[in-house]
Amino acid sequence: MKIPFTKMHGCGNDYIYINCFEHTIDDPNTLSQHISDRHFGIGGDGIVLICPSDIADAKMRMFNIDGSEGKMCGNAIRCVAKYVYDNNIATKEVLTIDTLSGVKTIELYIENGKMNSAKVDMGKAILEPALIPVQSKETNPLINFPLQVEDKTYHITTVSMGNPHCVIFVEDPMLVDLPLIGPKFEQHSFFPESVNTEFISVENRKTIHMRVWERGSGETLACGTGACAAVVAAVLNGNCDKDSDITVKLLGGELIIRYTDEGVYMTGPAVSVFDGEIDV
């Protein structure tokens, strides 16, 4: 079976996109494991299926490199919007994309007839511990909360952006041994659905730096929902200001995040790398 695909990325967070308006994928879990391998496949952080939807312009299903299905990906949804617009599936400058975390609205920025970036309404940040979820009897948001991970105590802030995040402030994210500590957070019993973990440092009230360990994928060059969670945590801990554009500097580029009472808004690029066809 030959499957056409498009390789795309948002700030280096790269996925393999498949048009399911035209093709049917019977086993996306196994397919993602097979073709996401960077040595024996196309290579990527996973695959994204662009599907028809009864309630939106398109539906996004994303699968991590380990085959698990994710609920939401902020970088991938911008790329889905670009694919939908650039390929004339829906040629509107405001699109709706259906995800497992609900329908998201994306405002497209067009240049020379193609989308090059977008602002996504990511919805409201979820702070209730039971809804993130975490294994805690606390009902108030967990802000600067002590968590024992093996022999060390970390102070974490937990946020859900449709998927669970654990944010930790450090002096320099580049000094964190992320391949060592990332899996320990991901698999910690405190997080019953595992967790994405962000290590961030604050440059000033409008700029933060971040590295991320994504559940199911490991370290990625960027994470849109993680950048949103990091800004929410920075505001809750008094390091950044609400209703202000905050630049999140990631290994793969920069995202602009604004945290408001109405919701969290993410602005960033979407890039097509190449088209191809793979025999599976």
Salt bridges, closest charged atoms under 4 A:
ASP14 OD2 - LYS7 NZ 3.30
ASP14 OD1 - ARG38 NH2 2.81
ASP45 OD1 - ARG38 NH2 3.09
ASP57 OD1 - LYS92 NZ 2.83
GLU69 OE2 - ARG61 NE 2.96
ASP86 OD2 - LYS82 NZ 2.69
GLU107 OE1 - LYS119 NZ 3.81
GLU150 OE1 - LYS184 NZ 2.71
GLU198 OE2 - HIS165 ND1 2.78
GLU203 OE1 - HIS209 NE2 2.66
GLU203 OE1 - LYS249 NZ 3.79
GLU219 OE2 - ARG211 NE 2.89
ASP241 OD1 - ARG205 NH2 2.87
ASP245 OD1 - ARG258 NE 2.90
ASP261 OD1 - LYS242 NZ 2.52
ASP279 OD2 - LYS2 NZ 3.79
